[in-house]
Amino acid sequence: MDLKRIERPRGTRDFLPEDMEKRRELENTIRSIVESFGYREIQTPTFEHLELFTIKSGEEIVKEMYSFKDKSGRDLALRPELTAPVMRLLVNECSHLPKPIRFYYFSNCFRYERPQRGRYREFWQFGVELIGSDSYLADAEVIYLAYKILKSLNINFELRVGHVGLLRFILRDLDETHTSRVMRLIDKKDIKGLIEFFENIKVNKETKEILLSIVEKSGRSDILDDVKSIVSDFNFGHIEKVCEILDNLEVDYKLDFGIARGLDYYTGIVFEAYAEGLGAQNQVCGGGSYRLAHLFGGEDIPCTGFALGFDRLMEIYECKPREKIKIVVVDLGYKSDALKVAEIIRDSVKGVSVITDTMERSVKKQLSYANDIKADFALFVGKKELETGKFSFKNLKTGEQFELSLDDIINKIKMYTQQKA
């Protein structure tokens, strides 16, 4: 019978060991930084009740999701993002925790959309949430944390900071539906569409001119003074305090009041980062301050957070993952003893790979395999070695071979490990 080869689903990827080593290197770099700020990891289920996502985003989002009914007829969905699940967890499990709460997460998400470079149907998100503070200090910490992570990766990026509260203030005379539409057009940088929409809903000339002027000035060094002169009745104190802290921390950023984030639950400071080398899909980080917990039955609590596009970062992140030293234990016919010697080395030297023969190969083939996997050393275990306590130990890179006790071999491996670190 001819068996059909099954391909992976569209929009998903397989990761080989080299890929995973690089991914873990990036992941561990980010983890170490967020944990140094006091953030602790959480994990939520891969699938949730569909309602969790439609509450804040409406039924339209279902078209972009992997949703399904389980065997009991419940409407479920693979998570398309992680903010809503974290808010559910907060309401259900964390009301007793002292504020502010600092969470971070790293998980896969799923969206049913057309795959393209940097956008997959299964993708990974790394994010943080600072929960319980509406102070400018919370906004400044989260922005600085995102900036520090991206700087640590040695990539070229631009950080932009805005404030959706200012945009909503300018649009305060519009109804909620129209405001949401305007914010989405601003988020997409669709100025032509924005002008047409203003004409359709007959927005007054002053509001239209003020908003377009602010959006078009985005990124200029003197934008704050200009905007303050245009919208004189808005309180800019929060923005100024955030900027003062970022300036003191020597964060390289631009003010951009054209950032809208496209989601109604953002309330104040918002920010995005764009990286070079990714083409049109170049946003690698986005976040801001928001209020969402009350939609899931909790208190109306302020939050600030961001998410990193892990897959996009992987495309431009360059690193050489630290390779473990590989020692092949060559079995000369004493299998149990070879396994025992391998285990002694594993227990004595952390961070090395000790590989034994599981195919009952000849010595020649064991050494050939050692070369194929680019092993660093070969340690021979046979009758003579076991009787004398002296083992043949060969450096496969230089060809040098020694007769050493197991303790001396372990010390040599440790020394070689330190030199490679």
Helices and strands as residue ranges (DSSP letters): H 17-36, E 40-41, E 47-49, H 51-57, G 59-64, E 67-69, E 75-78, H 83-93, E 101-110, E 122-131, H 136-152, E 157-163, H 164-170, H 176-187, H 191-201, H 205-216, H 223-230, H 237-248, E 254-255, E 266-275, E 283-291, G 293-296, E 302-309, H 310-316, E 325-331, H 335-348, E 352-356, H 363-372, E 377-381, H 383-388, E 390-395, E 401-405, H 406-420
